[in-house]
Amino acid sequence: MAPTTGQERRPGAGGSGVAVGGAAWFMLYLLVAVTPLMIAVLADPPPGRDLWTEISVGLGFVGLSMLGLQFAVVSRFSAVNAPFGLDAVLQYHREISYVAMAFVLAHPVIIFVRRPEMLEVLNVVEADWQARFGVLSVAALLALVATSVWRRPLRLRYEVWRVLHGILATVVVIAALLHIEQVGYYVDGPWKRTLWAVMSLAFVALLANVYLIQPLRIRRRPWRVTSVTPANGSAWTVELSPVGHDGIRFVPGQFAWLTFGRSPFAVREHPFSIASSAEEPGSVQFAISEAGDFTSRIGELEPGTRAYLDGPYGVFSYERQEGPRFVFVAGGIGIAPVLSMLRTLADRGDSRPCLLLLGNPSLEAAPYRQEVEELGDRLDLTVVHVLDDPPQGWEGETGFIDGDVLDRHLGEGFERARYFLCGPVPMTDAVQAALAERGVPTDHVNLELFELV
Ligand SMILES: Cc1cc2nc3c(=O)[nH]c(=O)nc-3n(C[C@H](O)[C@H](O)[C@H](O)COP(=O)(O)OP(=O)(O)OC[C@H]3O[C@@H](n4cnc5c(N)ncnc54)[C@H](O)[C@@H]3O)c2cc1C
């Protein structure tokens, strides 16, 4: 496979470049977000409209633009994700949607407050099409946010939610564009029309990219399951080999979205960290723990099953954070990206000291315990098991990984070490807080969360 095409830029490929890339993307985002507002400002004010109506229209335009940009934010564009990391980008996607919603809602709210007679447009049976499209767009937006915020209380399965999310998002944007088109004030005149047409086409192109182009790109690079083997702690090692291409270039610690046995257009794609060494890109291994309906059937996968892999993504890698020594803190299957980093360090003959704190209920439940201990022969690696349900006679660490455990094992010069935490949120929160209390700079601490939604 070509080393860079379609991939995120290598983490660690230059801190200032990354910062500049991030700032440039953010400026572009702001520019696109306010472009419709500029179109509106430059337009001749329609007759008989007061300033508040104009303000409300401007806010609505910015909100819509931000919503359209959400398709770019979630498009998994390598160049956009590289400076921030996909998880940070998705976090931004979640949080900025509240801001966009506030802008969009401000549009009808201001109009209704200033001109209560306009409330009539809510009667969609009798209202005209411009009002119907406006109401449809806002209703779809409210449903979109509600189903995302309350997905669990509403008992929406992830896959169902994801399809619904895509449909609602498309309805929000298309209905809003039709609403603007029907109102027509701001899209008259050749250059305003052209500008607006370009914006609308860009939104549609982003939609096509998410639902069509990316799956087609993934389809060109199929994989095959070569083995599925059980590991400790209800985990499975799934190995994939490339079919008709030369595999994937990744940095240790990154993850990919996996789809098995179906077309890449399937909605059942799940993110998993690559657990194998980056020095062996020809075949990749994933360490998958049984969690729900998809993962609990991983053990039933037959060798030979077709697979599709979208990635690599993520910035959780020691390559992004070179330091004199490394401290890895993993809980349960959080060992997966750490395993990839340790295997890569070993394959590269790296002699820097590594400390691995592993939190599990018991040694038997600790996934990849054996593999980790064997890596000690090839690395300057200290492994500390912290068991919350230890067997009788266990003399090691017990309970959860906390400040006291850190104090006993971090050793001299711990402030200069680089930290990589992956595991249950209470564990990563506690360790993060304890490290901050001990004066470890926050930019030395890297986090991978297995919860995206
Ligand atoms: C960056 C990242 C790396 C990960 N790496 C690993 C790994 O190496 N090994 C491992 O065992 N697990 C990993 N996970 C977690 C794994 O993706 C989920 O456990 C799995 O998708 C759950 O699917 P399920 O249907 O079996 O469980 P469910 O019970 O359906 O889901 C449990 C929870 O997982 C999340 N989830 C479910 N489906 C998806 C999906 N398609 N995409 C995103 N999140 C979803 C939801 O929050 C859901 O509530 C990773 C997650 C992320 C975000």
The ligand as a Tripos MOL2 file, in Angstrom:
@<TRIPOS>MOLECULE
LIG
   53    58     1     0     0
SMALL
NO_CHARGES

@<TRIPOS>ATOM
      1 C1        -10.9590    4.2960   19.3480 C.3       1 LIG1
      2 C2        -11.5380    2.9850   19.8600 C.ar      1 LIG1
      3 C3        -10.7440    1.8720   19.9230 C.ar      1 LIG1
      4 C4        -11.2840    0.6720   20.4150 C.ar      1 LIG1
      5 N1        -10.4740   -0.4140   20.4900 N.ar      1 LIG1
      6 C5        -10.9740   -1.5580   20.9790 C.ar      1 LIG1
      7 C6        -10.1500   -2.7370   21.0620 C.ar      1 LIG1
      8 O1         -8.9880   -2.7360   20.6740 O.2       1 LIG1
      9 N2        -10.7050   -3.8640   21.5650 N.ar      1 LIG1
     10 C7        -12.0120   -3.9080   21.9980 C.ar      1 LIG1
     11 O2        -12.4510   -4.9690   22.4380 O.2       1 LIG1
     12 N3        -12.8040   -2.8110   21.9390 N.ar      1 LIG1
     13 C8        -12.3280   -1.6450   21.4310 C.ar      1 LIG1
     14 N4        -13.1380   -0.5590   21.3380 N.ar      1 LIG1
     15 C9        -14.5380   -0.6760   21.8130 C.3       1 LIG1
     16 C10       -15.3940   -1.3450   20.7540 C.3       1 LIG1
     17 O3        -15.4740   -0.5470   19.5880 O.3       1 LIG1
     18 C11       -16.7990   -1.5780   21.3130 C.3       1 LIG1
     19 O4        -16.7020   -2.3660   22.4590 O.3       1 LIG1
     20 C12       -17.6540   -2.2980   20.3300 C.3       1 LIG1
     21 O5        -17.8820   -1.4940   19.1870 O.3       1 LIG1
     22 C13       -18.9520   -2.6590   21.0250 C.3       1 LIG1
     23 O6        -19.8220   -3.2380   20.0870 O.3       1 LIG1
     24 P1        -20.9460   -4.2950   20.5200 P.3       1 LIG1
     25 O7        -22.0290   -4.2210   19.4930 O.co2     1 LIG1
     26 O8        -20.3510   -5.6110   20.7730 O.co2     1 LIG1
     27 O9        -21.4300   -3.7890   21.9150 O.3       1 LIG1
     28 P2        -22.6780   -2.9020   22.2960 P.3       1 LIG1
     29 O10       -23.1740   -3.3800   23.6200 O.co2     1 LIG1
     30 O11       -23.6290   -2.7740   21.1570 O.co2     1 LIG1
     31 O12       -21.9820   -1.5030   22.4740 O.3       1 LIG1
     32 C14       -21.3350   -1.1210   23.6630 C.3       1 LIG1
     33 C15       -20.9620    0.3260   23.4640 C.3       1 LIG1
     34 O13       -19.9090    0.3940   22.5010 O.3       1 LIG1
     35 C16       -20.1190    1.5400   21.6520 C.3       1 LIG1
     36 N5        -20.3020    1.0710   20.2900 N.ar      1 LIG1
     37 C17       -21.0870    0.0710   19.8590 C.ar      1 LIG1
     38 N6        -20.9990   -0.0650   18.5420 N.ar      1 LIG1
     39 C18       -20.1440    0.8920   18.1410 C.ar      1 LIG1
     40 C19       -19.6450    1.2900   16.8700 C.ar      1 LIG1
     41 N7        -20.0270    0.6740   15.7720 N.pl3     1 LIG1
     42 N8        -18.7900    2.3330   16.8180 N.ar      1 LIG1
     43 C20       -18.4300    2.9840   17.9300 C.ar      1 LIG1
     44 N9        -18.8390    2.6540   19.1520 N.ar      1 LIG1
     45 C21       -19.6930    1.6380   19.2490 C.ar      1 LIG1
     46 C22       -21.3570    2.2420   22.1350 C.3       1 LIG1
     47 O14       -20.9690    3.2740   23.0310 O.3       1 LIG1
     48 C23       -22.0960    1.1890   22.8720 C.3       1 LIG1
     49 O15       -22.9260    1.7180   23.8560 O.3       1 LIG1
     50 C24       -12.6350    0.6230   20.8380 C.ar      1 LIG1
     51 C25       -13.4300    1.7590   20.7570 C.ar      1 LIG1
     52 C26       -12.8970    2.9280   20.2650 C.ar      1 LIG1
     53 C27       -13.7640    4.1260   20.1790 C.3       1 LIG1
@<TRIPOS>BOND
     1     1     2 1
     2     2     3 ar
     3     2    52 ar
     4     3     4 ar
     5     4     5 ar
     6     4    50 ar
     7     5     6 ar
     8     6     7 ar
     9     6    13 1
    10     7     8 2
    11     7     9 ar
    12     9    10 ar
    13    10    11 2
    14    10    12 ar
    15    12    13 ar
    16    13    14 ar
    17    14    15 1
    18    14    50 ar
    19    15    16 1
    20    16    17 1
    21    16    18 1
    22    18    19 1
    23    18    20 1
    24    20    21 1
    25    20    22 1
    26    22    23 1
    27    23    24 1
    28    24    25 2
    29    24    26 1
    30    24    27 1
    31    27    28 1
    32    28    29 2
    33    28    30 1
    34    28    31 1
    35    31    32 1
    36    32    33 1
    37    33    34 1
    38    33    48 1
    39    34    35 1
    40    35    36 1
    41    35    46 1
    42    36    37 ar
    43    36    45 ar
    44    37    38 ar
    45    38    39 ar
    46    39    40 ar
    47    39    45 ar
    48    40    41 1
    49    40    42 ar
    50    42    43 ar
    51    43    44 ar
    52    44    45 ar
    53    46    47 1
    54    46    48 1
    55    48    49 1
    56    50    51 ar
    57    51    52 ar
    58    52    53 1
@<TRIPOS>SUBSTRUCTURE
     1 LIG1         1 GROUP 0 **** ****
